Amino acid sequence: MALDRVRTLKKLSLVGAHTLTRPQYLCTRCGVRTDPADTLWKLGPGLLSPELSRVVSAVGVEIPSFERATATVSETLGIHLATRTVERTC
């Protein structure tokens, strides 16, 4: 494995916005890229961190309206999300 490049990723978490910088490695034999930090930190596609995704999902399931769920997340956590983001996360 050889260091291929350094990537940055922007995520929203329970404590605000973060920019994560992490290395990406390239296998010199097969050409496959790996992101060990993504696996370790459980980073997947999307804007929200895994913890914030769980909170947004729980709120979205408990409150029967995505608009009201979005407002609740905004009021309680101070994190302003689009209603579509809450709907997609749920």
OpenMM code with the backbone's topology and positions (N, CA, C; nanometers):
from openmm import Vec3, app, unit

residues = "MET ALA LEU ASP ARG VAL ARG THR LEU LYS LYS LEU SER LEU VAL GLY ALA HIS THR LEU THR ARG PRO GLN TYR LEU CYS THR ARG CYS GLY VAL ARG THR ASP PRO ALA ASP THR LEU TRP LYS LEU GLY PRO GLY LEU LEU SER PRO GLU LEU SER ARG VAL VAL SER ALA VAL GLY VAL GLU ILE PRO SER PHE GLU ARG ALA THR ALA THR VAL SER GLU THR LEU GLY ILE HIS LEU ALA THR ARG THR VAL GLU ARG THR CYS".split()
positions = [
    Vec3(0.0832, -0.1180, 0.0000),
    Vec3(0.0000, 0.0000, 0.0000),
    Vec3(0.0877, 0.1244, 0.0000),
    Vec3(0.0466, 0.2198, -0.0785),
    Vec3(0.1163, 0.3474, -0.0844),
    Vec3(0.0149, 0.4595, -0.0670),
    Vec3(0.0560, 0.5647, 0.0014),
    Vec3(-0.0318, 0.6798, 0.0180),
    Vec3(-0.0610, 0.7377, -0.1200),
    Vec3(-0.1889, 0.7467, -0.1531),
    Vec3(-0.2296, 0.7948, -0.2848),
    Vec3(-0.2623, 0.9429, -0.2811),
    Vec3(-0.3448, 0.9812, -0.1862),
    Vec3(-0.3839, 1.1211, -0.1742),
    Vec3(-0.4488, 1.1438, -0.0387),
    Vec3(-0.4674, 1.2686, -0.0052),
    Vec3(-0.5361, 1.3060, 0.1175),
    Vec3(-0.6690, 1.3679, 0.0766),
    Vec3(-0.7765, 1.3178, 0.1369),
    Vec3(-0.9094, 1.3661, 0.1021),
    Vec3(-0.9699, 1.4414, 0.2197),
    Vec3(-1.0585, 1.5344, 0.1894),
    Vec3(-1.1323, 1.6045, 0.2939),
    Vec3(-1.2804, 1.5734, 0.2776),
    Vec3(-1.3497, 1.5757, 0.3884),
    Vec3(-1.4916, 1.5438, 0.3915),
    Vec3(-1.5580, 1.6361, 0.4915),
    Vec3(-1.6700, 1.6951, 0.4540),
    Vec3(-1.7453, 1.7810, 0.5454),
    Vec3(-1.8653, 1.7035, 0.5964),
    Vec3(-1.8817, 1.7022, 0.7283),
    Vec3(-1.9929, 1.6320, 0.7929),
    Vec3(-2.0543, 1.7207, 0.8990),
    Vec3(-2.1840, 1.7047, 0.9205),
    Vec3(-2.2523, 1.7664, 1.0330),
    Vec3(-2.2638, 1.6620, 1.1414),
    Vec3(-2.2348, 1.7015, 1.2648),
    Vec3(-2.2458, 1.6093, 1.3771),
    Vec3(-2.3318, 1.6712, 1.4845),
    Vec3(-2.3437, 1.6020, 1.5956),
    Vec3(-2.4240, 1.6536, 1.7064),
    Vec3(-2.3667, 1.7817, 1.7646),
    Vec3(-2.2399, 1.8073, 1.7437),
    Vec3(-2.1775, 1.9276, 1.7991),
    Vec3(-2.1417, 2.0304, 1.6922),
    Vec3(-2.1899, 2.0122, 1.5718),
    Vec3(-2.1662, 2.1114, 1.4669),
    Vec3(-2.0993, 2.0535, 1.3436),
    Vec3(-2.0496, 2.1433, 1.2602),
    Vec3(-1.9875, 2.1042, 1.1339),
    Vec3(-1.8397, 2.0727, 1.1547),
    Vec3(-1.7920, 1.9735, 1.0809),
    Vec3(-1.6522, 1.9321, 1.0889),
    Vec3(-1.5986, 1.9079, 0.9487),
    Vec3(-1.4720, 1.9364, 0.9305),
    Vec3(-1.4023, 1.8985, 0.8084),
    Vec3(-1.2976, 1.7956, 0.8481),
    Vec3(-1.3122, 1.6769, 0.7939),
    Vec3(-1.2205, 1.5682, 0.8257),
    Vec3(-1.1218, 1.5505, 0.7116),
    Vec3(-0.9961, 1.5410, 0.7461),
    Vec3(-0.8917, 1.5155, 0.6472),
    Vec3(-0.8362, 1.3777, 0.6762),
    Vec3(-0.8354, 1.2928, 0.5736),
    Vec3(-0.7879, 1.1579, 0.5964),
    Vec3(-0.7163, 1.1048, 0.4732),
    Vec3(-0.6216, 1.0133, 0.4947),
    Vec3(-0.5446, 0.9586, 0.3828),
    Vec3(-0.6236, 0.8523, 0.3070),
    Vec3(-0.5919, 0.8416, 0.1811),
    Vec3(-0.6447, 0.7337, 0.0982),
    Vec3(-0.5248, 0.6596, 0.0410),
    Vec3(-0.5278, 0.5275, 0.0489),
    Vec3(-0.4153, 0.4461, 0.0060),
    Vec3(-0.4480, 0.3717, -0.1223),
    Vec3(-0.3456, 0.3453, -0.1996),
    Vec3(-0.3589, 0.2750, -0.3259),
    Vec3(-0.2725, 0.1503, -0.3209),
    Vec3(-0.3333, 0.0362, -0.3512),
    Vec3(-0.2570, -0.0889, -0.3591),
    Vec3(-0.1744, -0.0845, -0.4870),
    Vec3(-0.0445, -0.0978, -0.4735),
    Vec3(0.0440, -0.0882, -0.5899),
    Vec3(0.0343, -0.2104, -0.6803),
    Vec3(-0.0193, -0.3204, -0.6290),
    Vec3(-0.0339, -0.4407, -0.7119),
    Vec3(-0.1648, -0.4432, -0.7903),
    Vec3(-0.2782, -0.4154, -0.7230),
    Vec3(-0.4082, -0.4306, -0.7903),
    Vec3(-0.4755, -0.2983, -0.8257),
    Vec3(-0.4251, -0.1866, -0.7723),
    Vec3(-0.4814, -0.0558, -0.8057),
    Vec3(-0.6084, -0.0188, -0.7304),
    Vec3(-0.6435, -0.0924, -0.6251),
    Vec3(-0.7634, -0.0645, -0.5466),
    Vec3(-0.7316, 0.0396, -0.4397),
    Vec3(-0.8192, 0.1397, -0.4280),
    Vec3(-0.8023, 0.2432, -0.3253),
    Vec3(-0.8767, 0.2024, -0.1990),
    Vec3(-0.8211, 0.2345, -0.0839),
    Vec3(-0.8867, 0.2082, 0.0436),
    Vec3(-0.8826, 0.3333, 0.1297),
    Vec3(-0.9848, 0.3465, 0.2110),
    Vec3(-0.9971, 0.4569, 0.3058),
    Vec3(-1.0105, 0.3983, 0.4463),
    Vec3(-0.9006, 0.3617, 0.5127),
    Vec3(-0.9122, 0.2994, 0.6446),
    Vec3(-0.9795, 0.3886, 0.7480),
    Vec3(-0.9604, 0.5186, 0.7412),
    Vec3(-1.0230, 0.6086, 0.8382),
    Vec3(-1.1741, 0.6101, 0.8209),
    Vec3(-1.2235, 0.6010, 0.6971),
    Vec3(-1.3681, 0.5974, 0.6736),
    Vec3(-1.4295, 0.4755, 0.7420),
    Vec3(-1.3613, 0.3634, 0.7348),
    Vec3(-1.4106, 0.2417, 0.7996),
    Vec3(-1.4030, 0.2546, 0.9508),
    Vec3(-1.2927, 0.3037, 1.0010),
    Vec3(-1.2733, 0.3195, 1.1445),
    Vec3(-1.3743, 0.4171, 1.2046),
    Vec3(-1.3973, 0.5299, 1.1376),
    Vec3(-1.4881, 0.6331, 1.1876),
    Vec3(-1.6325, 0.6101, 1.1451),
    Vec3(-1.6583, 0.5018, 1.0703),
    Vec3(-1.7918, 0.4669, 1.0223),
    Vec3(-1.8533, 0.5787, 0.9386),
    Vec3(-1.7715, 0.6332, 0.8488),
    Vec3(-1.8187, 0.7394, 0.7619),
    Vec3(-1.8757, 0.6789, 0.6349),
    Vec3(-1.9957, 0.7124, 0.6068),
    Vec3(-2.0589, 0.6650, 0.4849),
    Vec3(-2.0995, 0.7827, 0.4000),
    Vec3(-2.1760, 0.7560, 0.2963),
    Vec3(-2.2214, 0.8654, 0.2118),
    Vec3(-2.3197, 0.9537, 0.2880),
    Vec3(-2.3297, 1.0764, 0.2466),
    Vec3(-2.4252, 1.1671, 0.3089),
    Vec3(-2.3580, 1.2737, 0.3923),
    Vec3(-2.4387, 1.3679, 0.4343),
    Vec3(-2.3896, 1.4853, 0.5036),
    Vec3(-2.3789, 1.4657, 0.6545),
    Vec3(-2.4574, 1.3752, 0.7110),
    Vec3(-2.4678, 1.3630, 0.8558),
    Vec3(-2.3734, 1.2566, 0.9105),
    Vec3(-2.3240, 1.2818, 1.0307),
    Vec3(-2.2428, 1.1805, 1.0987),
    Vec3(-2.3338, 1.0649, 1.1391),
    Vec3(-2.2763, 0.9481, 1.1688),
    Vec3(-2.3605, 0.8353, 1.2104),
    Vec3(-2.4457, 0.8670, 1.3334),
    Vec3(-2.3897, 0.9381, 1.4305),
    Vec3(-2.4648, 0.9714, 1.5516),
    Vec3(-2.5808, 1.0655, 1.5204),
    Vec3(-2.5547, 1.1691, 1.4416),
    Vec3(-2.6605, 1.2631, 1.4060),
    Vec3(-2.7665, 1.1943, 1.3206),
    Vec3(-2.7272, 1.1032, 1.2355),
    Vec3(-2.8243, 1.0281, 1.1553),
    Vec3(-2.9191, 0.9494, 1.2443),
    Vec3(-2.8661, 0.8883, 1.3503),
    Vec3(-2.9509, 0.8119, 1.4421),
    Vec3(-3.0494, 0.9029, 1.5142),
    Vec3(-3.0031, 1.0203, 1.5584),
    Vec3(-3.0911, 1.1139, 1.6283),
    Vec3(-3.2001, 1.1654, 1.5333),
    Vec3(-3.1616, 1.2047, 1.4132),
    Vec3(-3.2583, 1.2556, 1.3153),
    Vec3(-3.3593, 1.1472, 1.2801),
    Vec3(-3.3141, 1.0240, 1.2653),
    Vec3(-3.4052, 0.9134, 1.2346),
    Vec3(-3.5043, 0.8906, 1.3481),
    Vec3(-3.4550, 0.8936, 1.4707),
    Vec3(-3.5431, 0.8727, 1.5857),
    Vec3(-3.6485, 0.9829, 1.5944),
    Vec3(-3.6070, 1.1066, 1.5742),
    Vec3(-3.7019, 1.2176, 1.5780),
    Vec3(-3.8022, 1.2052, 1.4634),
    Vec3(-3.7546, 1.1702, 1.3458),
    Vec3(-3.8425, 1.1565, 1.2300),
    Vec3(-3.9437, 1.0448, 1.2443),
    Vec3(-3.9078, 0.9396, 1.3159),
    Vec3(-4.0014, 0.8289, 1.3378),
    Vec3(-4.1047, 0.8652, 1.4439),
    Vec3(-4.0620, 0.9361, 1.5460),
    Vec3(-4.1523, 0.9709, 1.6559),
    Vec3(-4.2498, 1.0827, 1.6206),
    Vec3(-4.2087, 1.1730, 1.5363),
    Vec3(-4.2936, 1.2869, 1.4987),
    Vec3(-4.3499, 1.2591, 1.3600),
    Vec3(-4.4828, 1.2613, 1.3452),
    Vec3(-4.5442, 1.2177, 1.2191),
    Vec3(-4.5320, 1.3150, 1.1012),
    Vec3(-4.4552, 1.4196, 1.1139),
    Vec3(-4.4382, 1.5165, 1.0054),
    Vec3(-4.2895, 1.5481, 0.9901),
    Vec3(-4.2372, 1.5351, 0.8682),
    Vec3(-4.0957, 1.5656, 0.8465),
    Vec3(-4.0660, 1.7134, 0.8724),
    Vec3(-4.1619, 1.8000, 0.8415),
    Vec3(-4.1418, 1.9429, 0.8678),
    Vec3(-4.1289, 1.9679, 1.0174),
    Vec3(-4.2168, 1.9058, 1.0971),
    Vec3(-4.2101, 1.9229, 1.2422),
    Vec3(-4.0850, 1.8565, 1.2993),
    Vec3(-4.0456, 1.7428, 1.2437),
    Vec3(-3.9226, 1.6766, 1.2888),
    Vec3(-3.8016, 1.7651, 1.2615),
    Vec3(-3.7991, 1.8276, 1.1439),
    Vec3(-3.6902, 1.9191, 1.1088),
    Vec3(-3.6852, 2.0365, 1.2061),
    Vec3(-3.8014, 2.0916, 1.2379),
    Vec3(-3.8082, 2.2033, 1.3323),
    Vec3(-3.7614, 2.1608, 1.4714),
    Vec3(-3.7954, 2.0402, 1.5122),
    Vec3(-3.7549, 1.9897, 1.6431),
    Vec3(-3.6033, 1.9734, 1.6512),
    Vec3(-3.5423, 1.9174, 1.5470),
    Vec3(-3.3961, 1.9040, 1.5434),
    Vec3(-3.3319, 2.0421, 1.5504),
    Vec3(-3.3862, 2.1357, 1.4757),
    Vec3(-3.3318, 2.2713, 1.4743),
    Vec3(-3.3416, 2.3373, 1.6116),
    Vec3(-3.4570, 2.3231, 1.6758),
    Vec3(-3.4785, 2.3859, 1.8065),
    Vec3(-3.3941, 2.3219, 1.9167),
    Vec3(-3.3858, 2.1898, 1.9163),
    Vec3(-3.3184, 2.1224, 2.0274),
    Vec3(-3.1672, 2.1148, 2.0109),
    Vec3(-3.1195, 2.0960, 1.8874),
    Vec3(-2.9753, 2.0804, 1.8652),
    Vec3(-2.9097, 2.2040, 1.8065),
    Vec3(-2.9900, 2.2944, 1.7511),
    Vec3(-2.9326, 2.4112, 1.6855),
    Vec3(-2.8695, 2.3775, 1.5516),
    Vec3(-2.9073, 2.2631, 1.4956),
    Vec3(-2.8558, 2.2206, 1.3653),
    Vec3(-2.9682, 2.2355, 1.2644),
    Vec3(-2.9469, 2.3194, 1.1656),
    Vec3(-3.0505, 2.3495, 1.0680),
    Vec3(-3.0328, 2.2600, 0.9458),
    Vec3(-3.1303, 2.1734, 0.9245),
    Vec3(-3.1282, 2.0812, 0.8128),
    Vec3(-3.2454, 2.1085, 0.7203),
    Vec3(-3.2312, 2.0671, 0.5972),
    Vec3(-3.3436, 2.0749, 0.5042),
    Vec3(-3.4400, 1.9623, 0.5381),
    Vec3(-3.5681, 1.9879, 0.5185),
    Vec3(-3.6687, 1.8848, 0.5421),
    Vec3(-3.6402, 1.7604, 0.4588),
    Vec3(-3.5916, 1.7801, 0.3392),
    Vec3(-3.5586, 1.6678, 0.2507),
    Vec3(-3.4469, 1.5816, 0.3105),
    Vec3(-3.3519, 1.6435, 0.3801),
    Vec3(-3.2447, 1.5677, 0.4452),
    Vec3(-3.3011, 1.4803, 0.5556),
    Vec3(-3.3927, 1.5342, 0.6345),
    Vec3(-3.4559, 1.4552, 0.7413),
    Vec3(-3.5360, 1.3408, 0.6805),
    Vec3(-3.6112, 1.3697, 0.5756),
    Vec3(-3.6908, 1.2658, 0.5106),
    Vec3(-3.6019, 1.1550, 0.4532),
    Vec3(-3.4958, 1.1931, 0.3865),
    Vec3(-3.4032, 1.0951, 0.3263),
    Vec3(-3.3343, 1.0121, 0.4347),
    Vec3(-3.2999, 1.0748, 0.5471),
    Vec3(-3.2318, 1.0045, 0.6559),
    Vec3(-3.3246, 0.9020, 0.7210),
    Vec3(-3.4504, 0.9392, 0.7335),
    Vec3(-3.5481, 0.8470, 0.7943),
    Vec3(-3.5750, 0.7297, 0.7027),
] * unit.nanometer
topology = app.Topology()
chain = topology.addChain("A")
for resn in residues:
    res = topology.addResidue(resn, chain)
    for name in ("N", "CA", "C"):
        topology.addAtom(name, app.Element.getBySymbol(name[0]), res)
